[in-house]
Amino acid sequence: MNLSQEDWIAQLNADENAVLLDVRTEEECNDGIIENAKIIDIHQGQAFIDAIGQLDKTKNYYVYCRSGARSGKACELLNEIGIENAYNLTGGMLAWEGEVVQP
C-alpha cells in the first residue's frame, strides 16, 4: 500500500509492531538512512528474496527506497510471501523531510 510521507510517518509512529525496511543499495544507504531501518538491497536478487523470507510475518513493514519505485516492488514481494502489511513511502528518500542517520 502506498502512503504519503505524512500518513506513513503517522502510521509508523502509532504502530508498536512496525519494522522499517530500506531496500536501497549500500552506496545509497551511506548517504543516510531513517533511524532503526533494516537494510535489505532489492538489487541483490535471490539474496533479497532469501532475506525477506526470514522476516517475521507478524510484523508490519514500512518500506522505502530512493524514489518509491523499488520499495513499491518490495511491498509486492512481501505480500507475495505472506506478509500482509507492507507500506510504501511514496516519493522515497527524495521526498523525505525527516532526519537521517548513518547506517
C-alpha positions, 0 to 999 in steps of 0.5 A: 500500500502506498502512503504519503510521507505524512500518513506513513510517518503517522502510521509508523509512529502509532504502530508498536509492531512496525519494522522499517525496511530500506531496500536501497543499495549500500552506496545509497544507504551511506548517504543516510538512512531513517533511524532503526531501518533494516537494510535489505538491497532489492538489487541483490536478487535471490539474496533479497528474496532469501532475506525477506523470507526470514522476516517475521510475518507478524510484523508490519513493514514500512518500506522505502527506497530512493524514489518509491519505485523499488520499495513499491516492488518490495511491498509486492514481494512481501505480500507475495510471501505472506506478509500482509502489511507492507507500506510504501513511502511514496516519493522515497528518500527524495521526498523525505523531510525527516532526519537521517542517520548513518547506517 
